[in-house]
Amino acid sequence: MAKPKDLPRGVNRQPEGTYRARIFIDGKQHSLGCFQTLGDAKAALAIARADKARGTFISPSEKRKRLKASAAQSKVQEQADARTVRQMVEAWQDWQEKRGLKLGSRYTYERRLEAHFMPQFGDRSISSVTPDELADWIDALESKLGAKGAAPIHLTVASLFKWATGDAPDLPRGFTPWLLASPVPPLAGVRLRRNAAAKPVERNRTPATAEDIAALAEGMPEGERLAVLLAGWCGLRLGEVLGLRRRHITTTGKGEKMVTWISVEVQVQARGSGLREETPKSAAGIRTVPVPPAIVPALTEHLKDHAATGRDGLLFHRPGAPSKHLHPNTLRTHFNAALENVNASRGDDDDREPLENFTFHGLRHTALTRLGQAGATTAELKAYAGHSDGKSVERYQHAERERLAALAGALTTTEGYE
């Protein structure tokens, strides 16, 4: 339709008789809408031109988006007023389970929240929790546990609210936030430095010697001695040790070039819903590590006398129950008793230092420390230990088996063991 000469620029008459107004800003056309009368169209155009001159013009489409967002925010706010923190936590835990988070990790988060956060905030409405309240709560938590002890709990609560605001990764399409902004204060580095004088006791700071490892193994029940040696020489975690089966032990080469290997594929967990096998938390945790020659005879003897039979036979099982895993708490109890006996045997006139604040995990720390002293690079240590982080995993995921075997072979001292 041709434009009538009496219509101003920016206004067109539509076939149905209405008047459409539009304005051009920065080369882009913005429709101001259709109006029943020419006067209304002219008025809308005049207002838009005035807004353009002031630099405050907002297109109708953008206004609609903002109104929609405002309505959505109002809905989120209404829901935050009506829902409780406990309901939010339950939904967060369901999401963690659906995305495949390990049961042990979920149990840890649940335990932190139930012990420290839920008693004060669980029955509150989500919107009633304020940043000032959480700052006071964190201060009280740090006074009780120390800054370092409070940090994991603080981070768990921060992760909860990050999910609730829709900022967590891997959220499903169409996720509706539970609240508009997180009230959790950031975990500033100064918090961890503030109570430096009140640091908790540092465990496993000093690595054990080969003699220490041998003495600890000797103090264990016969069927559990190898567990200490595998942790102290191969750097295995307690759960990884307990998950070993006969099929995880292999050899390559012959004669003097023979190397014994351990494949780490699972770990035994007891947190949460009972004893079970789980895969490692990251792909790097699935690995094959060489057994140092110093403890191969002990491994061979254990396979002969103590491991369950068959390819899937457990290396460590409950007495009289070869198909059931030895419980981690049982192994820890026996290890702590052996540690106490070793330390008690070292008097004031003994040159050997006691193993203070030492745990079973300290054996793994010992193995990795000794590998580092033998010349292992950071990449090789991570391959051996099964550590993973996003920045460095590509650097060590192709570490050569021959190089790892050579490093294990460098740990040839059996002083205090044989």
C-alpha positions in Angstrom: 0.0 0.0 0.0 1.3 3.5 -1.0 1.9 5.8 1.9 -0.6 8.7 2.1 1.2 12.1 1.9 -0.4 13.3 5.1 1.2 10.7 7.2 4.4 11.7 9.0 7.7 9.9 8.6 7.7 6.8 10.8 4.0 6.1 10.6 2.3 3.7 8.1 -1.4 2.9 7.6 -2.1 -0.8 7.7 -4.6 -2.6 5.4 -7.0 -3.1 8.4 -7.0 0.6 9.1 -4.6 0.8 12.1 -1.5 3.0 12.2 1.9 1.4 12.7 4.6 3.6 14.2 8.4 2.8 14.1 11.7 4.5 14.7 15.2 3.9 13.4 18.1 4.0 16.0 21.6 3.2 15.0 20.5 1.7 11.7 18.0 -0.7 13.4 14.2 -0.4 13.1 12.1 -0.7 16.2 8.4 -1.1 16.0 6.4 1.0 18.5 3.2 -0.9 17.9 -0.1 -0.5 16.0 -2.6 2.1 17.0 -6.3 2.7 16.3 -5.9 6.4 15.6 -3.3 8.5 13.8 -3.0 10.8 16.9 -2.0 7.8 19.1 0.6 6.7 16.6 2.1 10.3 16.4 2.2 10.5 20.2 4.0 7.2 20.5 6.5 8.4 17.8 7.1 11.7 19.6 7.7 10.0 22.9 10.2 7.6 21.3 12.1 10.4 19.5 12.3 12.3 22.8 13.7 9.2 24.6 16.1 8.8 21.7 17.4 12.3 22.2 17.8 11.8 25.9 19.5 8.4 25.3 16.9 6.6 27.3 15.0 4.8 24.6 13.9 1.2 25.3 12.2 -0.7 22.5 8.8 -2.3 23.2 10.4 -5.8 22.6 13.0 -5.1 25.2 10.4 -3.8 27.6 8.5 -7.0 27.1 11.6 -9.0 27.9 12.2 -7.0 31.0 8.6 -7.4 32.2 8.9 -11.1 31.6 12.1 -11.3 33.5 10.6 -9.2 36.3 7.6 -11.5 36.4 10.0 -14.5 36.6 12.0 -12.9 39.4 8.8 -12.2 41.3 7.8 -15.8 40.9 11.2 -16.9 42.2 11.0 -14.5 45.1 7.5 -15.8 46.0 8.8 -19.4 45.9 11.8 -18.4 48.0 9.4 -17.0 50.6 7.3 -20.2 50.6 10.0 -22.9 50.5 12.3 -23.9 53.3 16.1 -24.4 53.2 15.5 -28.1 54.0 13.4 -28.5 50.8 16.2 -26.8 48.8 18.8 -29.1 50.3 16.8 -32.2 49.4 16.4 -31.0 45.8 20.1 -30.3 45.6 20.9 -33.8 46.8 18.5 -35.3 44.3 20.3 -33.3 41.5 23.7 -34.5 42.8 22.6 -38.1 42.6 21.1 -37.7 39.1 24.3 -36.3 37.8 26.3 -39.2 39.1 28.1 -37.8 42.1 29.6 -40.6 44.2 27.6 -41.8 47.2 30.6 -41.1 49.5 30.8 -37.5 48.4 27.1 -37.0 48.8 27.2 -38.5 52.2 30.0 -36.1 53.2 28.0 -33.1 52.0 24.9 -34.3 53.8 26.8 -34.9 57.0 28.4 -31.4 56.9 25.0 -29.7 56.4 23.1 -31.8 59.0 25.8 -31.2 61.6 26.6 -27.5 61.2 24.1 -25.7 58.9 20.6 -27.3 59.1 20.1 -27.0 62.9 20.1 -23.2 62.5 18.7 -22.7 59.0 16.9 -25.9 57.9 13.4 -24.8 58.8 13.8 -21.2 57.7 12.4 -19.9 54.4 15.0 -19.6 51.8 14.5 -15.8 51.3 14.9 -15.1 55.1 18.6 -16.2 55.1 20.7 -13.0 54.9 24.4 -12.4 54.1 24.9 -10.9 57.6 23.5 -14.0 59.3 25.7 -16.3 57.3 28.7 -14.1 58.0 28.0 -14.5 61.7 27.4 -18.2 61.3 30.8 -18.6 59.5 32.6 -16.6 62.2 31.1 -18.9 64.9 32.0 -21.9 62.9 35.6 -20.7 62.5 35.8 -20.0 66.3 34.8 -23.6 66.9 36.7 -25.5 64.2 39.3 -23.1 63.1 39.5 -21.4 59.7 40.8 -24.5 58.0 38.3 -26.8 59.6 35.4 -24.5 58.7 36.4 -24.0 55.1 35.0 -27.3 53.7 31.6 -26.6 55.4 31.6 -23.1 54.1 32.3 -24.3 50.6 29.5 -26.9 50.8 27.0 -24.3 51.7 28.3 -22.0 49.0 27.9 -24.8 46.4 24.3 -25.4 47.6 23.3 -21.8 47.0 25.3 -21.6 43.8 23.1 -24.4 42.5 20.0 -22.7 43.9 20.7 -19.5 41.9 21.2 -21.5 38.7 24.9 -20.8 38.5 26.1 -24.4 38.9 27.5 -26.3 35.9 25.6 -29.1 34.2 22.2 -27.8 35.2 19.3 -29.2 33.1 17.7 -27.0 30.4 14.8 -25.1 31.8 16.1 -25.2 35.4 14.1 -22.7 37.6 16.2 -21.0 40.2 15.2 -21.3 43.9 16.4 -17.7 44.7 17.8 -14.7 42.8 21.2 -14.3 44.5 23.3 -16.2 46.9 23.7 -14.8 50.4 26.8 -16.8 51.1 30.0 -14.7 51.7 32.9 -15.7 49.6 35.7 -17.8 51.1 38.3 -15.1 51.1 42.0 -16.1 51.5 42.3 -13.8 54.5 39.9 -16.1 56.4 42.3 -19.0 56.2 45.2 -16.8 57.2 43.4 -15.0 60.0 43.7 -17.8 62.5 47.1 -19.1 61.5 48.1 -19.3 65.2 45.3 -21.8 65.8 46.1 -24.2 63.0 45.0 -27.8 63.7 47.7 -30.4 64.1 49.3 -31.3 60.8 49.2 -35.0 60.1 51.7 -37.1 58.2 54.2 -34.2 57.8 57.3 -36.5 58.2 57.4 -39.5 55.9 58.2 -42.9 57.4 61.4 -44.7 56.7 61.7 -48.2 55.1 62.4 -49.5 58.6 59.3 -47.8 59.9 57.1 -49.3 57.2 58.6 -52.8 58.0 58.0 -52.4 61.7 54.4 -51.2 61.1 53.7 -54.2 58.8 55.2 -56.6 61.4 52.8 -55.3 64.0 49.7 -56.1 61.8 47.8 -59.4 61.7 49.5 -61.6 59.2 46.7 -61.3 56.6 46.9 -57.5 56.7 50.7 -56.9 56.6 50.8 -56.5 52.8 48.3 -53.7 53.1 50.8 -51.6 54.9 53.5 -52.4 52.4 51.4 -51.6 49.3 50.4 -48.2 50.8 53.9 -47.4 51.9 55.7 -48.5 48.8 53.1 -48.2 46.0 51.3 -45.2 47.2 47.8 -46.8 47.3 44.9 -45.3 49.3 43.3 -47.5 52.0 40.2 -48.0 49.9 42.3 -48.9 46.9 44.2 -51.5 48.8 41.0 -53.2 50.1 39.5 -53.3 46.6 42.4 -55.4 45.1 41.7 -58.8 43.6 44.0 -61.4 42.2 43.2 -60.3 38.6 44.7 -56.9 39.4 48.2 -58.4 39.8 50.1 -58.9 36.6 53.7 -59.2 35.4 55.6 -58.2 32.3 59.1 -59.3 31.1 61.2 -62.2 32.3 64.1 -62.8 34.5 65.8 -59.7 35.8 63.5 -57.6 33.6 60.3 -58.9 35.1 58.1 -56.2 36.6 55.0 -56.8 38.8 52.1 -54.5 38.3 49.0 -53.6 40.3 45.9 -52.3 38.4 43.8 -49.9 40.5 40.3 -50.0 39.2 38.0 -49.7 42.3 38.1 -48.5 45.9 36.2 -49.7 48.9 34.0 -47.1 50.6 32.2 -47.4 53.9 30.6 -43.9 54.1 26.9 -43.6 53.6 25.0 -46.8 52.9 27.4 -49.6 53.9 30.5 -51.2 52.5 30.7 -51.2 48.7 33.1 -50.9 45.8 33.2 -47.6 43.8 35.2 -46.5 40.8 37.7 -43.7 41.5 36.4 -40.1 41.5 38.4 -39.3 38.3 39.8 -41.1 35.3 43.3 -40.5 36.6 42.5 -42.7 39.6 42.2 -45.7 37.3 45.9 -46.6 36.8 48.5 -49.3 36.8 51.5 -48.9 39.1 54.6 -51.0 39.4 55.4 -52.9 42.6 59.0 -52.2 43.9 61.1 -55.3 43.9 61.7 -55.0 47.7 58.1 -56.1 48.4 57.4 -58.5 45.6 58.3 -61.5 47.8 55.8 -60.3 50.4 53.2 -60.0 47.7 53.9 -63.5 46.4 53.7 -65.0 49.9 50.4 -63.1 50.6 48.8 -64.5 47.4 49.8 -68.0 48.4 48.7 -67.9 52.0 46.1 -65.2 52.5 44.3 -64.1 49.4 40.9 -65.6 48.4 41.1 -68.1 45.6 40.0 -67.6 42.0 40.7 -64.8 39.5 38.4 -62.4 41.4 39.6 -63.5 44.8 40.0 -60.6 47.2 43.5 -59.9 48.5 42.1 -58.7 51.8 38.9 -60.2 53.2 37.1 -60.8 56.4 38.4 -63.8 58.4 36.3 -66.8 57.5 34.4 -64.8 54.8 36.6 -64.8 51.6 33.9 -63.1 49.5 33.5 -60.1 51.8 35.8 -57.1 51.9 37.8 -56.4 55.0 36.3 -53.3 56.6 38.3 -50.1 56.4 37.7 -49.4 60.1 39.1 -52.9 61.0 42.3 -52.1 59.1 42.6 -48.7 60.6 42.2 -50.1 64.1 44.9 -52.7 63.6 47.2 -50.1 62.0 46.7 -47.6 64.9 47.6 -50.4 67.4 50.7 -51.3 65.4 51.7 -47.6 65.3 51.2 -47.2 69.0 53.4 -50.3 69.6 56.1 -49.0 67.3 56.2 -45.6 69.0 56.1 -47.2 72.5 59.2 -49.3 71.6 61.3 -46.2 71.0 62.6 -44.8 74.3 64.2 -41.5 75.0 67.7 -43.0 74.3 66.6 -44.4 70.9 67.9 -42.5 67.8 64.8 -43.4 65.9 62.1 -40.7 65.9 58.5 -41.7 66.8 55.9 -41.4 64.1 53.9 -38.5 65.5 50.4 -37.7 64.2 50.8 -40.4 61.6 47.8 -42.2 59.9 47.4 -44.9 57.3 47.2 -42.3 54.6 50.7 -41.2 55.7 52.0 -44.3 54.1 50.8 -43.1 50.7 52.4 -39.7 51.4 55.6 -41.6 52.3 55.7 -43.5 49.0 55.1 -40.4 46.9 57.8 -38.5 48.8 60.3 -41.2 48.3 59.5 -41.4 44.6 60.1 -37.6 44.4 63.4 -38.1 46.1 64.3 -40.8 43.5 63.8 -38.3 40.7 60.2 -38.6 39.7 58.8 -35.5 37.9 55.5 -33.9 39.0 53.8 -35.5 36.0 55.2 -39.0 36.9 54.1 -38.5 40.5 50.6 -37.7 39.5 50.4 -40.7 37.2 51.7 -42.9 40.0 49.4 -41.4 42.6 46.2 -41.2 40.4 45.9 -37.5 41.1 44.0 -35.3 38.6 43.3 -31.6 38.0 42.0 -29.9 35.0 45.1 -27.9 34.3 47.7 -30.7 34.3 46.0 -34.0 33.5 47.1 -33.9 29.9 50.7 -33.6 30.9 50.9 -36.8 32.8 48.2 -39.1 31.3 50.7 -40.6 28.9 53.5 -41.3 31.5 55.5 -44.3 30.3 55.1 -47.6 32.2 58.8 -48.3 31.7 59.7 -45.0 33.4 57.4 -45.7 36.4 58.9 -49.2 36.7 62.4 -47.7 36.8 61.4 -45.3 39.5 59.9 -48.2 41.6 63.1 -50.1 41.0 65.1 -47.3 42.4 63.4 -47.9 45.8 65.4 -51.0 46.2 66.5 -50.6 49.9 65.1 -53.3 52.1 66.9 -52.1 55.2 64.9 -52.9 58.3 62.6 -55.2 56.3 64.5 -58.3 55.4 
